Amino acid sequence: MLNGETFYVVVRGTNMLGVATAIRSDGITIRQDPLIPGHVFDGPFFGKDINYQLSTNSLYASWMGFGGGGESQTIDHTGKQQ
C-alpha cells in the first residue's frame, strides 16, 4: 500500500433463488500519518454497539475518533455518507 492509494470494498449478497446484488464502497485512501485511536460501532444507532444486525437488507456501521479526534460518520448500505 502506498500513501494516497485508494482501495474499494465490494459486498455481494445472494438469496436462495440465486439472485445476487453487489455494492461497492466509495473507497478508502491510505494515509501514512500515524493513526489516532477510535472505535467502530455496528448497527443503526451511533455510539451503540450491537452483537448482530436485525435488518436483512441494510448493513450499518459508524465510527468516531479515527484521524480527526472526535469526527464521526455513518455510511448507509449504498455507500453514501449520511
N, C-alpha and C positions, 0 to 999 in steps of 0.2 A: 504494500500500500504506500502510495506517495502522497505528500502533502497537497491538498487541493483536489485530489481524485474523488469522484463521486461513484457510489455503488447503489444499486437498486435491489429491492426485495419484491419477489412475486409470490403471492399466496394463491393457491389453486384449491378449489373445493369441488368435489364430485358427489352427486347424490346416488341413491341406489339404482336409479334408472340409467346411470352413466352420463347424465347431463353435467357438464363441467363449466366452471367460470374461473377466470383468473383476474387478479387485480394487482397492479404494480404500484409501489410506493413512489413518492416524489424524489426519493434518493436521500442518501446521507453522504456528506462530504467530509473527508478525512482532514483533521487538523492536527498538527504536530505539537501544538501548545499543550502544556500539562493540563490534565483534566481536573475539574472541580467536582468533588463527590456529589452525588444526587440520589434520587430514589425514583423507581418506576412503579406505577400503580396499574394493575389490570382491573378493568371494569368501567362502567359508565359514570361513576362518581369520582370527581377529582379528590385525591387525598385519601381515598378509602380503597384498601387492597382487598381483593376477594380471592377465594380459592378456585372458583370456576365461573364462567360467564353463562348466563341464562339464555341469551339470545342465540338463535340458530342462524341468523342472517347478518349479524354485525359483530365486529370484534373491536373492543375499546381498550385504549391504554392512554395514560397520561404520565407526565414526569415533571419533576422540579429539581432545581439545583445544579444541573449539569452545565458547566461552562459559563453560565451567566449569573450565578449567585442569586437564585430566587425566581428566575423566569419559569414560566410553565406554559405548556401547550397541550392540547388534546387533538388527536387525529382520528377522524371517523374512518369507517371501513373503505371509503373510496380514496383515501389518501389525501383528502383536502383538510387543511387546518380549519378548526372551528374557532 
